[in-house]
């Protein structure tokens, strides 16, 4: 059974959240094991995004920090950081239409973050789209 990508993004957010917690607490982990804990079926979309965010984390965080006015991505909660990194990765490195990348991140933030963080995520992704991609 094929899962809808919106549901898969919730799983990706959860996986990135867990990995971030493991890193902060200096707990060893295997990415594939974290993915399997969250998602019972093998899914290439999930693996692509999770491994992509991990591989490009410094670039994504630097890009976020460029547009986080007076903030840094490390000040965001783990959930918010996961949503923003996933949105940035999809926007910069995948074929997903730009508007879908932004809308999906904003929808996750509506559900899992507060309104100010949702606006912040929307603003960062919108700025990246207009200043980095559509230059």
ABEGO torsion letter per residue (X at the ends): XBBBAAAAAAAAAAAAAAAAAAAAAGBBBBAAAAAAAABABBBAAAAAAAAAAAAAAAAAAAAAAAABBGBBAAABBAAAAAAAAAAAAAAAABABBAAAAAAAAAAAAAAABBAAAAAAAAAAAAAAAAAAAAX
